[in-house]
Amino acid sequence: MTSFSLFLYIDPGTGSMLFSILIGAAATLFFLVKAAVLKLKLFFSGQKNRDALQHDASWKQYVIYCEGKQYWNVFKPVAEEFEKRHIQLTYYTSAKDDPVFEQKYEYVKPDYIGEGNAAFARLNLLSAGIVLMTTPGLQVYQLKRSKNVKHYAHVLHAASDATMYRLFGIDYFDSVLLTGDYQKADIQHIEAQRSLNPKELVTVGCTYLDVLAERIASIPDEENHPFTVLVSPSWGPSALLSKYGEKLLTPLAATGWRIIVRPHPQSKKSEPKMLEALTEKYKDTPNVEWDYNRENVFSMKKADIMISDFSGIIYDYTFLCDKPVMYVNAELDLRPYDAYDLDGGKNIWQFNVLKKIGIELKEEHFADIQNVIRNASDSPVLAGERKKAKEEAWMFRGEAGKNIADFMITRTASYKEGK
């Protein structure tokens, strides 16, 4: 008899799919068992289903899910509002070092639930009234809607277009909480185009800008301040550092000005070799600094002008600092994004506004970058356009945490009343 060994290889994509199937099967079994138990309770006790569910030990009335500590500023005002009102809030996080653990809240209950599939497995079995998250892709990838969650709310974490998510990013939420009214029309257009159920679209303001506005105001001005250029791009093959790199940084370094390069956080994960090469190139250039601080406000406070691409930080800098910004008009491929379904993304708000509030920097200008920046005057027209954009994109300034808490509480109250 000949013995043999059989080796089976499963690639990561297939493994992820199989894991999702197993999780789905486990969730289905869980819900069937739980439904049967609740039906038995109803049969013997006569209570209504919602009462039985809310008396279940696993039931959470108000839930936040934070997928990384970088989103703490989004949720901080909401958590503080629940704490101030003495209302219990469950705060699930995928960051062991989430700043929420340092707050010593009494009513906000933080809980680390792991990362990736481990976190999604927990969330997919959740029983809750309302779940608030910045994470897109609900019901698209591993993160599924739990049948025992009444309402899923997505809160935007950038004062820019709501359609700049990967395809179907917010399609299956019950509500989307907006930073400005202008974001509604594009979402409604996509809903009609894809025959989706209309979501509640509620303008609440921008929590993280509220937090950063207070933070940046508390940072003292520098003594002997050197002229400073902040290079703060997005990430990916179309982004500033990936596309131009040394072509831009070398002439900037030659100016003698302080040059702060702040790569997008995702760059360290997705394009580390590019960053390592650039860091090595300028390691002996004293006026080039690399900023990997979790908070961007320190670099923004120092900067006299920003150079970026299609990154949302342009609007953070514009709204918080009211200083000129230059942009490289990188050709971003919008096909993977919801925005592409809006006439190819030709008329989305943030790109149209950028042409009004920013100064375009072309590749042929790099060699003479010092004179280009010196001549980048901050005209009254630019200042007026910045003010207008801020009013459109950042409504209810300072009130977003209160508005979101009000929405969560009102929404779950309506479910109690059977609406």
C-alpha positions in Angstrom: 0.0 0.0 0.0 1.3 3.4 -0.9 1.0 6.1 1.6 0.6 9.7 0.6 0.0 13.1 2.1 -2.4 15.7 0.9 -1.6 19.3 1.3 -4.4 21.9 0.9 -3.6 25.5 0.4 -6.2 28.2 0.9 -5.3 31.7 -0.2 -6.1 34.6 2.1 -9.0 35.9 0.0 -10.7 32.5 0.0 -9.9 32.1 3.7 -11.6 35.4 4.5 -14.6 34.3 2.4 -14.8 31.0 4.2 -14.5 32.7 7.6 -17.4 35.0 6.6 -19.5 32.0 5.6 -18.8 30.3 9.0 -19.6 33.5 10.9 -22.8 33.9 8.9 -23.8 30.3 9.6 -23.0 30.8 13.3 -25.0 34.0 13.4 -28.0 32.4 11.7 -28.0 29.5 14.2 -27.6 32.0 17.0 -30.6 34.0 15.9 -32.8 31.0 15.3 -32.1 29.7 18.8 -32.6 33.1 20.3 -35.8 33.6 18.4 -37.1 30.3 19.6 -36.3 31.2 23.2 -38.0 34.5 22.8 -41.1 32.9 21.3 -41.3 30.6 24.3 -41.0 33.5 26.6 -43.8 35.3 24.8 -46.0 32.2 24.8 -45.7 31.7 28.6 -45.4 35.4 29.7 -47.5 37.3 27.1 -44.9 40.1 26.9 -44.3 41.9 23.6 -41.2 41.0 21.7 -39.4 44.3 22.2 -39.9 44.0 26.0 -38.5 40.5 26.0 -35.5 41.5 23.9 -34.7 44.6 26.0 -34.7 42.5 29.2 -32.1 40.2 27.7 -28.8 40.5 29.5 -26.9 41.1 26.2 -29.1 44.0 25.1 -27.3 47.3 24.7 -29.4 50.4 24.2 -26.8 52.8 22.8 -23.6 51.5 21.2 -20.6 53.1 19.5 -18.1 51.1 17.5 -14.7 52.7 17.0 -12.4 50.8 14.6 -9.2 52.7 15.5 -7.9 55.3 18.0 -7.7 57.8 15.1 -11.5 58.1 15.3 -11.5 59.1 19.0 -12.0 62.8 18.1 -15.1 61.8 16.2 -16.7 60.0 19.1 -15.3 62.0 22.1 -18.0 64.7 22.0 -20.8 62.1 21.8 -19.3 60.0 24.7 -19.0 63.2 26.8 -22.6 64.1 26.1 -23.9 60.7 27.3 -21.6 60.9 30.4 -23.0 64.4 31.1 -26.6 63.2 30.8 -25.9 60.1 33.0 -27.0 57.7 30.3 -25.2 54.5 29.8 -23.3 54.1 26.5 -21.4 51.0 25.3 -18.2 51.9 23.6 -16.7 49.0 21.6 -13.3 49.6 20.2 -10.7 47.8 18.1 -7.8 49.7 19.6 -6.2 48.5 22.8 -4.8 51.9 23.4 -8.0 53.8 22.6 -8.0 57.1 24.5 -11.4 56.3 25.8 -9.8 54.0 28.4 -8.0 57.0 29.9 -11.2 59.0 30.6 -12.5 57.1 33.6 -16.1 57.6 32.6 -18.8 56.3 34.9 -21.6 55.9 32.3 -19.6 55.3 29.1 -18.5 51.6 29.2 -15.4 50.9 27.0 -14.7 47.4 25.8 -11.9 46.2 23.5 -13.3 43.6 21.1 -10.3 42.8 19.0 -9.5 43.8 15.4 -10.8 42.8 12.0 -12.8 39.6 11.8 -12.6 39.1 15.6 -14.4 42.5 16.1 -16.9 41.8 13.3 -17.8 38.4 14.7 -18.7 40.2 18.0 -20.6 42.9 16.2 -22.5 40.5 13.9 -24.1 38.9 17.0 -24.9 42.2 18.7 -28.3 43.0 20.4 -28.8 46.8 20.5 -31.1 49.7 20.0 -28.8 51.9 17.9 -25.2 51.4 16.7 -23.1 54.4 15.7 -19.9 53.9 13.6 -17.6 55.5 11.1 -16.9 52.1 9.5 -18.3 51.9 6.0 -19.2 48.7 4.1 -22.0 47.4 6.4 -23.6 44.3 4.8 -20.9 44.5 2.0 -17.9 42.7 3.5 -17.5 40.8 6.8 -19.4 43.4 8.8 -23.0 42.3 8.7 -26.3 43.7 10.0 -27.4 41.9 13.2 -31.1 41.0 13.2 -31.2 42.1 16.8 -30.0 45.7 16.1 -32.8 48.1 15.6 -30.8 50.9 13.9 -27.4 51.4 12.3 -26.2 55.0 12.0 -23.1 56.1 10.0 -21.4 59.3 11.1 -19.2 61.1 8.5 -15.7 61.7 9.7 -14.7 64.3 7.1 -16.3 67.6 6.1 -16.3 66.5 2.4 -18.4 64.5 0.0 -20.3 61.5 1.5 -19.8 59.7 -1.8 -16.0 59.4 -1.5 -16.3 55.9 0.0 -15.5 52.8 -1.8 -18.6 51.4 -3.7 -21.7 50.7 -1.5 -19.9 52.1 1.6 -23.0 53.6 3.2 -25.8 51.9 1.2 -27.1 49.7 4.0 -27.2 52.0 6.9 -30.5 53.2 8.3 -29.2 56.7 8.7 -26.2 58.9 7.8 -25.2 61.8 10.0 -23.9 64.7 7.9 -21.6 67.6 8.5 -23.5 69.8 6.0 -26.8 69.9 4.2 -25.0 69.8 0.8 -24.2 66.1 1.3 -27.8 65.0 1.1 -28.5 65.4 -2.6 -25.7 63.1 -3.8 -26.7 60.3 -1.3 -30.3 60.6 -2.5 -29.2 60.4 -6.1 -27.4 57.2 -5.5 -30.3 55.7 -3.5 -32.6 56.4 -6.4 -30.1 55.0 -9.0 -29.6 51.8 -7.0 -33.2 51.4 -5.9 -32.2 51.5 -2.2 -34.5 52.3 0.7 -34.1 55.9 1.6 -32.0 56.6 4.7 -32.5 59.2 7.3 -30.1 62.0 6.4 -29.6 64.2 9.4 -27.2 67.2 9.5 -25.5 67.2 12.9 -22.2 69.1 12.3 -18.7 67.7 12.5 -17.5 66.3 15.9 -13.9 66.0 15.2 -13.6 69.5 13.8 -15.3 70.7 17.0 -12.6 68.9 19.0 -9.7 70.1 16.8 -10.9 73.7 16.9 -10.5 73.7 20.7 -7.2 71.8 20.5 -5.5 74.1 18.0 -6.6 77.2 19.8 -4.9 75.9 23.0 -1.5 75.5 21.2 0.7 78.5 21.8 2.2 80.3 18.9 5.9 79.6 18.1 8.6 82.1 19.1 11.0 82.9 16.2 8.6 81.2 13.9 10.4 80.0 10.6 8.4 80.1 7.4 6.9 76.6 7.2 5.4 74.5 4.4 3.3 71.5 5.3 3.2 68.7 2.8 0.2 66.5 3.8 -1.1 64.2 1.0 -3.5 61.3 0.8 -2.2 57.8 0.0 -2.1 55.5 -2.9 -0.6 55.6 -6.5 -2.4 58.8 -7.4 -1.3 60.6 -4.2 1.3 63.3 -4.0 4.2 61.4 -2.4 3.7 58.3 -4.5 3.4 60.1 -7.8 6.0 62.9 -7.3 8.1 62.2 -4.2 11.6 63.5 -4.8 10.5 65.7 -7.7 8.6 67.9 -5.2 10.6 67.4 -1.9 14.0 68.1 -3.3 13.3 71.6 -4.6 11.2 72.3 -1.4 14.2 71.3 0.7 16.5 73.6 -1.3 14.4 76.6 -0.3 15.9 76.4 3.3 12.4 76.8 4.7 11.1 74.4 7.3 9.4 71.6 5.4 7.1 69.3 7.4 6.1 66.1 5.6 3.0 64.4 7.1 2.2 61.2 5.3 -1.3 59.8 5.4 -1.5 57.1 8.2 -2.5 54.5 5.7 0.8 55.0 3.8 2.7 53.3 6.6 0.6 50.2 6.1 0.1 50.2 2.3 3.3 51.8 0.9 6.1 51.5 3.5 8.9 51.0 0.9 8.1 54.4 -0.6 8.2 56.1 2.7 11.4 54.3 3.8 13.1 55.4 0.6 12.1 59.1 1.0 13.0 59.1 4.7 16.4 57.7 3.8 16.9 60.3 1.0 16.3 63.3 3.4 17.7 61.9 6.7 20.6 64.4 6.6 18.5 67.3 5.4 17.9 69.3 8.7 15.0 71.5 7.4 12.9 68.4 6.4 10.8 67.0 9.2 8.6 63.9 9.2 5.4 64.0 11.3 3.8 60.8 12.3 2.0 62.2 15.3 -1.5 60.9 15.8 -2.8 64.5 16.0 -2.3 66.7 12.9 -3.1 70.0 14.7 0.6 70.6 15.7 1.8 70.6 12.1 -1.2 72.6 10.9 -0.6 75.2 13.6 3.0 75.7 12.5 2.3 75.8 8.8 2.1 79.0 6.8 0.9 77.2 3.7 -0.1 73.6 2.9 0.6 71.5 -0.2 -1.7 68.5 -0.7 -3.6 66.6 -3.4 -7.1 65.2 -2.9 -6.8 64.6 0.8 -9.6 65.7 3.1 -7.0 67.4 5.3 -7.2 70.3 2.9 -10.6 71.1 4.4 -9.4 70.6 8.0 -6.5 73.1 7.4 -8.7 75.5 5.5 -11.5 75.5 8.1 -9.3 75.5 11.2 -6.4 77.7 10.2 -7.9 79.9 7.4 -4.6 80.0 5.5 -3.8 79.4 1.8 -3.5 75.9 0.4 -1.9 74.6 -2.8 -3.0 71.4 -4.4 -1.5 69.2 -7.1 -4.4 68.1 -9.4 -3.7 64.4 -9.3 -5.8 62.2 -11.5 -7.7 60.2 -9.0 -9.4 57.1 -10.5 -12.9 57.4 -9.1 -14.3 54.2 -10.5 -14.0 52.3 -7.2 -15.9 55.1 -5.4 -19.5 55.9 -5.1 -18.8 59.3 -6.5 -18.2 57.7 -9.9 -21.9 57.1 -10.2 -22.5 60.8 -10.1 -21.6 61.6 -13.7 -18.2 60.1 -13.3 -17.5 62.3 -10.3 -17.0 65.4 -12.4 -19.1 67.7 -10.3 -18.7 66.6 -6.7 -18.5 69.3 -4.1 -15.0 69.0 -2.8 -13.3 69.1 -6.2 -15.3 72.1 -7.3 -14.7 73.9 -4.1 -11.0 73.1 -4.1 -10.6 75.1 -7.4 -12.1 78.1 -5.6 -10.3 77.9 -2.2 -6.9 76.6 -3.4 -4.1 77.4 -5.7 -3.2 74.8 -8.3 0.4 73.6 -8.3 1.6 72.0 -11.5 4.6 69.7 -12.0 6.3 72.2 -14.2 6.2 74.6 -11.3 8.3 72.4 -9.0 11.7 73.6 -10.2 10.8 77.2 -9.3 8.8 76.2 -6.2 10.2 79.0 -4.0 9.0 81.8 -6.2 5.7 80.0 -6.8 5.0 79.9 -3.1 6.2 83.5 -2.5 3.7 84.6 -5.2 0.8 82.5 -3.8 -1.0 85.5 -2.4 -3.9 85.1 -0.1 -6.4 87.3 -1.8 -9.8 88.6 -0.4 -11.5 86.4 -3.0 -9.8 83.2 -1.7 -10.6 84.2 1.9 -14.2 84.7 1.0 -14.4 81.3 -0.7 -12.9 79.6 2.3 -15.5 81.2 4.6 -18.3 80.1 2.2 -17.0 76.5 2.1 -16.7 76.4 5.9 -20.3 77.5 6.3 -21.5 74.8 3.9 -19.5 71.9 5.1 -19.2 72.5 8.9 -22.7 73.4 10.1 -23.7 73.6 13.8 -20.1 74.3 14.9 -19.5 73.2 18.5 -22.9 71.4 18.7 -22.3 68.1 16.9 -21.8 65.9 20.0 -25.1 67.2 21.5 -26.9 66.8 18.1 -25.7 63.2 17.7 -26.7 62.2 21.3 -30.1 63.8 20.7 -30.6 61.7 17.5 -29.5 58.4 19.1 -31.8 58.9 22.1 -34.8 60.1 20.1 -34.4 57.3 17.5 -34.4 54.6 20.2 -37.3 56.2 22.0 -39.3 55.9 18.8 -38.6 52.2 18.7 -39.9 51.9 22.2 -43.1 53.6 21.2 -43.4 51.1 18.3 -42.8 53.6 15.5 
